[in-house]
Amino acid sequence: MARPLRLSFKDAVYHITARGNRRENIFYSEADKAKFLEIMNETFEKYSFVCYAYCLMDNHYHLFVKTLLPNIADGMHYLNASYSNWFKAKHKIVGVIFQGRYKSILVEEDAYSTKLSSYIHLNPVRARIIDNINEYEWSSYLDYTGERKSIERLDIGFILKQFDTDQDEAVKKYERFVLTNTDMDNPMGDSFKGIAIGGKAYIDKIKEKIKLMGKKREIGETKLAVTNTTEEIINVVKNIFSISREEIFNKQRGNKYRQLAIYLVKKYTCLKLKEIGILFKMDYAAISQASKRYEDEAKINKKIFSIMRKAEKRLNKEANVKC
């Protein structure tokens, strides 16, 4: 069977779903869902995704995202692979977590955003997990109603502004819209060959892209995340502390220079965990843990937080690599 056609381009908007292998659960607990959100936000930062809505169910998830760069495949691979590795290690599972690759459908942003976000948020109601949508904390609906902010890369403004320019009024109207559409059909049901959904002009544009790139092969996606090289990161750490390269890579326990470098390389480069592990001569499975420990320590240690932010600001100025 041929792989599904995937188009990738700048500012593309997608509805993405991924299911557990054999429809088994991909989340065993709330802690699993919280970890997925953490990795999801990290992915969106690393690959410049904007999230409009999400919903995590026990055996699948829905995302409504915009890719500022043509790198949907790379970002989604990072998300699913990172979570799978963590999930399998935690629960001592051998085998595949997700059922094949994720499914993505291109969406005409303006025409379908309100319907699609509502459809995504109503998943737990349709599944009869809950009666009241406000009771479900594993979707972005509570972010829209102002109850909390779950991830940094969530943009609720784009959709709310379509209801009203006043924030409070927009929230009320959005809530009303969602609650009066609990029985709506899946808007993706009208998609063009399972590839895209939108008006005639939008679909014609997609058809043209398919024609230009060759419809009998999968559309190649190019890694194009604006990021830094490892050498730029090492130089930034060296300059901040006035130290040598050798001091950064010293494996002595408690080496803060090395910890900072690991955190920065993981967050600001396109290297995979295995490649970062080779660079720092450590097991790739420990990279995420080391990065998370440093990030958590920065939250409670003002000095470490200040150094981390100083390094990040310098990297943001130098970011120019397309990978």
Helices and strands as residue ranges (DSSP letters): E 12-19, G 21-23, H 30-47, E 49-56, E 60-67, H 72-91, E 103-107, H 109-121, H 123-126, G 133-135, H 141-144, H 157-160, H 167-179, G 187-190, E 196-197, H 200-213, E 226-227, H 230-241, H 245-249, H 256-268, H 273-280, G 284-286, H 287-300, H 302-318, E 321-322
